[in-house]
Amino acid sequence: RFTPHDAFSQFPVAGYFQQSNIMPRKCIVGGNWKCNPATIKEANDLIKAWKKNVSSYDKEKVDVVICPPALWLFNLKEQLSELGFSTSSQNVSKTGPGAFTGEWTAESLVDLGLSWTLIGHSERRVKYGETDADTAAKVERCQEQGLNVIFCIGETLEEREGGKTDEVNKRMLAAVLPKIKDWSKIVIAYEPVWAIGTGKVATPDQAEETHAAIRAYLKTAVSAKVADDIQIQYGGSVTPENCKELIGKPNIDGFLVGGASLKPTFMDIVSACGPSKLSELWPAYQAKMEKEGCNEAAIAAFKYNLGVLASGANVMIPESAIDPVESLMDYEQIKVKPDSSLLKQTVVLKLNGGLGTGMGLDKAKSLLTVTEGNSFLDLIAKQVGSMNKQFKTKLKFMLMNSFATSADTLEALAEYKDLGKGSELEFVQNKAPKVTASDLTPATWEKDSSQEWCPPGHGDLYPAMLGSGTLDKLLKKGFKYMFVSNSDNLGATMDLKILAHFASTGAPFMMEVATRTDADKKGGHLAKDKKTGALLLRESAQCPEEDEKAFQDTGKYKYFNTNNLWVDLVALKACFKANDGSVPLPVMKNAKTVDPRDKASTKVLQLETAMGAAIQCFDGATALVIPRSRFAPVKTTNDLFALRSDAYTLTKDFRITLAEARKDLPPDVKLDGMYKFTDAMEKLIPNGPPSLIDCKQIVVEGDMSFAKDVIIKGSVTFKNSGASKEVPSGTYEDKTVDL
């Protein structure tokens, strides 16, 4: 056990700190890499590994300062800053600018945008002969330039065994005290030299006693305020295993870490000093998800999403962060020839998790009748059959169902024997816990515990594929390419021309986009990251209110995501591996009540992701402008109303496409809110929808129904403020009709 030296014995060390009313000091953790690792690639890989766990610490509770080798300071500064870390030099010259070969000055560090440096590390003192006078001169230079200093002190084994621990610390401190004018720029690191890199470590009580003695000395030598405020780190074989007990001591304010800072588990040390909200919340969520039987991929995905929420990170994408995409390759510009042999390596996947509750349904939306007595599922099955017949192959087809749509869907598709069954045909989307809005704890609802869970958005495609084993099964069977789209988009069929193009580019990910019109201005759009130039997707939920006008500017942001995506499955597997079992998609918050039918129930947040947002997770991801004929989705009764009209046609291969006369522009349908549900819409068009082949916009306001043979041309508004009336047969063009 350390014994305070006689020089400190006059100070009532323990009593002073037990009785004083000291405000809590913010922790600070330093990582001194010395001349490690061997290459900058290893350094970059280490930072990437840290990034996976950056949500485990709270930036308000702990500062982190990393000291890379001098040659990498500028290269790594921005990456470290993205983690909330500061970058520090390991040394600084005692001179200013001039003829001093091999030195770097405080002025140079400031010019590089650095704000920290180490001074007085034992290796500088022992191996390079640095004296107390040298360290004093360096501290003085840093004070003049406004640089923060981690000032290292500590005794050798010989000095310790000679009972000189406190004498050595006092001598090293006394040399610099006259040079310090601004104590807010100073951190002290006590590093017993005998413990650095040896695996030996002072016991928590030993370290605490020496830290208290240092603080007591500063109280007398400088002031009580400095003694109270100064942060004192401990250094010497600090590890994730021993740091928790050490940081529990009142006079230890953090660590200066050597070898352990070169490992991914360095984040465990940082988290021990300043645990994040996620660290506090996660055990309850993990227990809940494991009890529910959620797989590892689902748990990893939700933990990432919760970490983003708990960190308080801004999930918005403001105008200042993005640029518009000026041009992209067009479908008509594809030169590569279609290659049907690629079908053997390709899986077609339809997302089929939606219940269509927004349209008044309590079953899979894909069971809705679309045209000529066919539901979405009927048409999808017939499309696959048509492809198999055309290319004399058996196209691999799969569905991602939800726990709410699986049974109905499998029953409806049972008659289509060639599609397969069970796990060969489907895997099921994960579910995620709802988050209590007030304190971010897991939401509970005793009346119906099923209401505590929600679908995590279609971005769950990726972890659901991994967790269900589907991704590995497909890879094992030789599948490389995946074409994925929504089940309610009947224009999204396998296109050999696009498949051949995607395969020829070698891109890991490709998004089909279409040119935005006024009908699309409220949906997500493609953009470029201003920093990297990489493509990204901005959804309406990610747009700040003040940027709404720019978001809806279809002249500026020309392209929208059709949710027709092409994914290289090998690249997807590699993405999981690189990101610790998750795809780091942007997180969106959806405010609800725990029981959506009870608006007085607990307010919750549903954390959701979009599968198209993965475009920013793959280096080299690209996009292709497609004809509007490949985009015919049904999200609302407005869409279904249009889809049933003559503005769309059913092709011989069971695709629904815009009629040629529409020239890729869909009619803009705006039905009164009273027709939000499908049963109400059916009453609106008992004789079928009006002709919309030449319609630009149709607006329906009030209670009415359409007679047979109604033709709409241009922009027409129908109004009725009284009892239900019928719109008579005939042609209506560019007018308002008040019934």
N, C-alpha and C positions, 0 to 999 in steps of 0.2 A: 504494500500500500504506500502511495506517495505521502510524504510528510512535508508540510509547508516549511520552507527554509526560515531560519531565524530572521532574515530580512523582512519577512512578511508577518512574523509572529505578533507584531504590535497591532495588527488589524484583526478585529473580531469577525473573521471571514463568514462563518456559518450564521452567527447571530445577526449580522448586518443584513444579509439577504433574506433571512426568514422574516425579519420584522419590517423591512422596507416595502413600500407599496409600489413595486415596479410594474410599469405597463408592459404587456407582452411584446417581445421583439419578434419581428418577422424572420422566419428561418431563411438560410441561404446555403445552397449546396453547390460546391465547385467540383468540376471534373478535370483533373490535370492529366492530360494524355502523355505528357513528356514527348519523347520522339516516337510515338506510336499512333496508329498502327503503321504497317510497312508501306501501304499504298493509300492514295486518296480514294480509290474505289472501296476499300475496306471501311474507310471513314464514312463514305456516303451510305454504304450498306448498314452501318451501325445507326446512323441517324434515321434511316428508314425503319429500322427495327424499333427505335425509340418512339417513332411517330405512331406506331400501332397502340401504344399504351399512354399516349400523351394526355388522354382524358382521365388518367388515374391520379393526377395531381391538380391542386388548386393554385392557380397563379397568384391569387390574393394572399395565400398563406406562405408561399415559399418562392424565393428567387433562385434561378439556376444559372450558373456561369460556367461555360466550358472553355478550356484552355487547350486548343489544338496546337500542333507544331506550327512554327512561325510562317512557313511557306504556304500554309493552307488557310490562314486566318481570313483572308478576303474571300476565298472560294466558298468557305463553309458558313460565313456570317449570315447570309440570307436564309439558308436552310435551317440553321439553328434558331433564327429569329421567328420563323414560321411555327416553331414549337413553343415559342414564348421564352426561349433561352437567350442569354447574352453571351457574347464571345469575348474572350480575354487573351491577351498575350501572356506568355510564361515568364517574360523578362522584359526589361526596358533599360535603356542606356542612362547613365548618370550625367551624360553630357547632352547638349542641345545639338542642332544641326552643325555640321562641319566635317573636317577631315578625320573621321573616326570609322575606319574600315571594319565592316562586320557588325556594326551596332545598329539598333533601330531606336529612334527617339520617341519621347512622349508626344512630340508634335506630329510625327508620322502616324502614330496609332490613332490620334484624334482625327487626323485627316482621312484615315481609312474608315472612320465612323465607329471605331472601337471606344469603349468606355471603361474597360477594366484591364488590369495587369496584375500578375503575381510579382511580389518582391520578397527576397530573402529566403527562398526555398532552401532547405538543407543541402540539396545537391549543388546549388550555386555556391553555397558557403563552403562545403567540404571539398567538392571536386574542382571548383574554379577559383577558390581563394577569396570569395567575396567577404568583405569585412563589415563590421557594424557601420563604419564610416561610409562605405559604399552604399549600403542600404539606406542610410540617412540621406545621402545625396540623391538617390533615386526617388525616394518618397518626396523630397522637396521639389524635384522636377515635375512629378505627377500632380502635386498640389498646385503648382503654378499653371498647369495645363487643364486642370479640372478632371483628371483621370481618377477613377475609383481604384483602390489598391486592396488586394488581399495580402496582408503582411504576415509572413510565416515566422514562427518562433518555435523553439523546442530543443530538448537536450539529447545528447548522445547516450549510449548505454553506459559508457565510462562515467559521464557526468551524473547520470541518474544513480549509479551505484555509489558514487561519491557524495550523494546527498545534495547535489548542486542544482537540482531541477529549477527551483524558484529563483536562484541566483542568476542562472543563465537567462531565464525568461525576462527577469527585470533588466539585465544588462542589454539585451536585444531591444527591449521596448524603450529604455531610457535613451538610447542613441537616436531614436527618431522623434521622440516627444517634442523637442524644440522646433522641429520642422513642420509639424502638423498644425494648420490653422483651421481647417474644415474637417471635423471628425466624422461628418456624415459621409465622407468619401473613403473611410477606412473600415476594413474588416480584419480582424485578427484570426489567424489560423494557428492553433496550437497543434504541432505535429511532433510527438516524441520520435526522434530519429530512429531509435531502436525498434519502433513499431512499423516503420514505413516499408512496405513490401515484404515483411518478414513473416506475416501471418500472426504475429504477436499483437496484442491489443491491450491497452489499459482497461482495467475493469471500469464499469460505469461510475462507481464511487471514486476511483482514482482520478479519472478524467474530470469529473465534476469538482473535486476538491482543488485541482490545479486551475480550472477555469474560474472558480470562485476566488482563488488567490490572485489571479491576474486582474479580475474585476476590482478586488479590494485595493490592489496597488494603484490602479488607475483612479480610484476615488480620491486617494490621498495625493497622488502625483499630478492629477489633472483636475477632475471635478466629479461630484456625485452624479451629475447629469450624464457626463460621458461614460462613466462606469455603468450606469443603468442602461444607456442606449446602445452601447457598442455591441456588435454581433461578434461572437467568438465561436469559430468552427473547431471541430475536432478532426484530426487527420491521423491516419495510421492503421492500415489494414481494415478499413471500414467495409462491411459487407451487408447485403440485404438481411442476413441472419442476426448480426449484432447491432444494427443501427437503431432498431426500435427501442431497445432498452436505453441506449445512449441518449437518444433524442428526448427521452422522458425526463432527463435531468434539467433542472431549472436554468442552469448557467451554460448549457450547451445549445447553441443556436443553429446548428447545422454541421456540415461536414465538408472537408476538402478530400476528395476521393481520388485515388490513383488508379491502380489496376482494375478495380471494380467498375470504374467509369468507362472501360473499354468493352463492356458487355451489355447486352439488351436489358439485363436485370438491374442496371443502374437506375432505371425508372422506379424500381421497387424502393430504392433508397430515397429518391425524390418524393415518392408518394408517402413514405413513412414520416417525412418531415411536414408535408402539407397534403394530407389526403383530400381528394376531391369529393364533391358531392356524389359522384358515381361510386367511389369506393365505399361510401356510407350506405348508399341505396342498394348496391348490387346484390349483396347476400340474400335479401328478401326476394328479389326477382329471380335469382338463380334457383333458389329453393322452390319457388312457385312453378317455374317452367320445368324443372326436373320432375316434380311431382306430377305434372300434367303429361309427362312423357315426351316433351319436345326434344328433338334431336340436337346434336352438338352444333350443326350449322345454323339452325334456327336460333339457338341461344347466342351464338357468336354474332349473328346479324343484329339481333335485338340489343345486345350489349353495346355494339358500336353505335346504334341509333340513340340509345339512352345516354351514352357518353357525350354525344354531340349536344343533346338537349341539356344535360346536367352541367356541361361546361359553360353554358350561357353563350355559346358561339352564335354569331349572327348567321342565320341560315338563309338570309336574303341575298339576292344577286343584283346589286344596284347597277345603274347605267355606267357608273364610273369604272366598273370592273370588266366590262365587256365591249366588244366591237361587233358590228354586223358582219355577216358572211356575204361577201359581194357576189361570188359566183361558185358554182359547183358543176361537176360533170352531170350531163343530162342523159336520160335513158336512150334518147335517139343517137347519142354520140358513141355508144358502146360499139366497139369494132370486133371484139372477140366473138367467135362463133359458138353457138349453143352446143353443149356437150352432154348428151343424155347419160353417159357413163358416170358422171358425177353424182347422179341420183342415188347410186349405191352407197355413197358416203354421206348422204344428207338425210336429216330428219326434219319433218314439218311439224311444228308445234303450235297449237292454238291455246290461248289463255281463255279459260272458261270458268272463272271463279265467281263471276258476278250474278247476284240474285235478281237484279233489276228492280230493287225496292223503290228506286226513284221513279219508276214507271208504274208503281202499284202492284208489283209482282211478288209472290212468295216462293218462287221457283227459279231455276236457272233462266236467265234472260234468253239464252240460246234456244229455248224451247218455244219461243214466240213464233207465230206464223208470219212469214215474210211475204211470200208471193206464191201463187198457184198451189196453195195448200202445203208448201214446204216450210219447215222451220229452219232456223240457222243451222242446226245440227244436221238436218236432212241434206241441206245444200252442201255443207262441208263434206259429208260422207260421199255424196255423189261427185263432188269435185275430185276427191281422192280416187274414186273408182274410174273416173274419166281419164285421169292422168295415168293410172295403171294400164288402162286399155290402150291409150295413145302411145306410150313408150315401152309397152310390153315389159313392165317391171312391177315390183311390189314396193311402192313408196312407203317408207317408214313414217307413220303418223302417230302423234301423241297429243294428249290434252293435259294441261295443268288445271285440275278442278280444285274447288275449295271443299271444306268439310260440309258445306251446305248444298253443293251442286253435284257431288260425286254420284250419289245413288240415282237421282233422276236422270242424269246424263247417261250413265251406263245402261240403264233400262231403255232409254230412247234409242241408243245405238246398237242394241242387242241384235236387231235385224240385219245389221251390216256386218256380216261374219268376217269379211276380209280385213277389217280394221284391227282385229285382235281383241284381247280382253285383259282385265286385271292390270297388273303392273306393266304389261307390255303396251297397254293403251293409255294409261293415266298415271300420274303421280299427284299427290294432294298438296296444295299450298299450305304453308305453315300458318299458325296463328300466333298473335303477340298479345302480351298483357296491356290493358289500358292503364294509363298513367294518371294518377290524381293530380289535377291541375294546380292545386294549392301548395302541395309539398313534394310532388314528384314520386310519392310512394305508390306501390301497386294498388290499383283501385279494387275495392271490394263491393259486392252487392248481394246481400244475404237472400233477397227475394228470388234471385235467379243468377247463380254463379256463372252461367254461360255468358252473361252480359259483361263479365270482367275481361273478355277476350275479343279481339278484333282481327280482321285480315290486315296484313302489313303493307298493302299496296302491291302492284304487279312487279315492283322491283324485287319482290320475294322470289321471283322466278329462279334467280341464281342460287340462293341458299337452299331453296326447295329441291332443286336438281341435285345439289351436292348431298344434302341430308338424307334424301330418299334413296340415294345410291344410283339414281338415273344417269347422272353424268358419267360415273365410272363404268356403268354397264354399256352405255353408248360408245364410249371410247374403246372399251375392250372388244366390241363388235366391229370396230373399224370405222365408226362414224366420225366425221371431221367437221361437217358444216351443219348449222341449224338455222332454219328459217322460222321465225316466230312472229305471230300476229294475234290480234284479238279475234275471238270467235264471232263477234258481231260485225266484223269487217269482211264482207263477202267478196270484195274486190281483191283481197290479199291472197293470191294463189301462187303456187310454185311457178316461177318463170325461169326457164332454162337460160335465157339470155343474161338475166341478172345473176343467176348462180354461177355461170361461167365467168362473168366479169368479176364477181367477188373472189372466186378461187384464183383468178389470174393476178389480182392485185396483191395477194398475200396479206391483206389487212386483217387484223384480229376481230374487227367489229365494223359493221356498216349499217347506217340508218337510211331508210327510204324516207325522203322528205318530199313535200309538194309545195307549190307556190301558194302563199297565203292570199286569201280574199277577205272581204269584209265579214264573211260568215265564219272565218277562222281566227279573227283578231283577238279573241279572248282566250285562245288556247296557247299552249307552250310553243316557243319558237327556238330555232337554232341560232347560236351566237358563237363568238370566239373569245376565249380568255385573253384579256388584254396583256397579261404578263407572258403567257406561254404561246399564244397563238393557236392553242388546241381548241377543237370544237367542244361545245358544251350545250346543254339543254336548259333553258330557263322556263319553268312552269309559272303559271299565274300566281300560285301560292308563294313563289320565291321573289316576286317583284314588289319592291317598296311602293307604297301608295303614291308617293310623289313622282314615281317613274311610270305610272300606269299609262299615260298618254304615249310615251315612247314605246312601251310594250305593245300597244295596239297599233302602232304605225307599221302597216304592211308594206310601205315603200322602203322603210329602213330595215326591218327584219323580215326578209322575203320568204323564208322557208319555215314550215312547221313539221313536227315529227308525226308521221303517220302511224307510228308504233309497229311498223313492219321492219323487223330487224334481222340482220344476218350476223351470226356469231361463229367464230372459229372455236370449237369445243376444246381443242388443245390449248389455245390461248386463255380460255376461260379457266381451265384447270390451273394453269400457271398463275393467273391473277389471284386465285384463291390461295395458292401456296405463298405468293409474295405478300399477301395481306392477312396472314395469320387466320385463314379460314373464312374470310369475309370479302365481299366486294364493297369498297368504301363509297357507297352512293350518297349523294346529298340527301339530307333528311328534311321532311316536311311535317309540320304540325297541323293536325286537324282537330279543332276544338269541338267537343260533343258533350253530351251527358252520358253517364254510364249506362243508363237505360234510355235509348233514343226515343222511346215512346213516353217517357216521364221527364218532362223538361225541368222538374224540380229536383231530380236526382243529382247525384254528385257530378260536378263538372270534371271532365277528363280530357286528356290529350291522346289522340291516336297517332302514333308515329308511323309515317308511311314513306315509301321510296318509289321511284318510277324506273322501270326497266330501261327506258331510253337514256336515262341519265348516265348509264354505264359508258356512254360514248367518251366521257372524260376520264374513265378508268383504264383505258387501253391506249398505249402509245401507238400512233399510226392509225387510229380509228378514222373512218371517213364517212361520207354521205353521198347519196345519189338522188338526183331529182327525177321523180317518176311521174307518169301520166296520172291525172286525177282518177282515171278508171280503176286504179289500184287502191282507191280509198273511198269506201262506202260504208261508214260505220253507223251504228244506231246507238246513240247515247240517251236520246229523249224521244218523246212522241213526235216532236218536230221532224226528227230524222226518219222515223218510221213512216210518217205521213208522206214524206218526199219519196222514200224508197219504194213505196207501193204504187207510186204514180208512174205515168209514162215518161217521166224524166230519166228513169232507169230502165234497163232492159236485162232480161235473163238470157245469157248466152247458151249455146249448145253444150258447153262444158260446165254449165251450172254456176257461172260467175254472174254477179250482179254488177253492171257497170253503167256509168252515165251514158245516156243516149248520145249518139254522134252529134246530133244537132245542138247539144248543150255546150260543145267545145270546151270540155273540161271544167265548166263552171256549174256547180249545183244550184238549184233554186234556194232562196233564203226563205225558210218557213218559220213564222212566229205565231204559235197558237196561244190563245188565252190560257192562263194558269189553270182554269177549270178543266182543261184537257190534258193535264199533266200525266194522268194515269191512262193506261191503254183501254180500259173499259169505257171511259168517257170519250176517248178518241174514236172508238168504234161507232158510238152513237152519232158522232159528227159526220162520219162518212158511211152511212148504211148502204149506199149504192157504190161504194168504192171512192177513192179520192178523185178530185177534179184533175183535168189535164194540166200538167205543169211543164210541158215540153218547151213552151215559149215564155215561161214565167221567170221574172227576175226576183220578185218578192211577193209573198202572200202573207197578209196579217189577218188574223181572226180574233175579234174582240166581242165577247158575249156569247149567249146561248143560241145555237143554230144548228142546222144540218144541211148537207149539200145534196141537191137532187142529182139525178143521173145526167150525164152529158154536160157538165159545167166545164168551161174552158177558161183558163187564166192566161193572160198575156201581159208582159211588162210587170208593173208594180200595182197590186190591188189590195185594198183594205176593206174587210167586211166588218160592219159594226151592228150590234143589236143591244139595246139597253133594257128590253122588256122580256116578255115570255118567249120561249123558243120559237124560231121561225125557220123556214126552209129557204135556202138560196136557190132560186129557180134555174132551170136549165138555160144555157146560153153562153155567150162569150163575153168576158169582162176584161177590159184592157185599160191600164193606167188610170185608175179611178178609185174613189172611195165610195163604197156602197153602204148606205145606212138603211138597214132593214126596218 
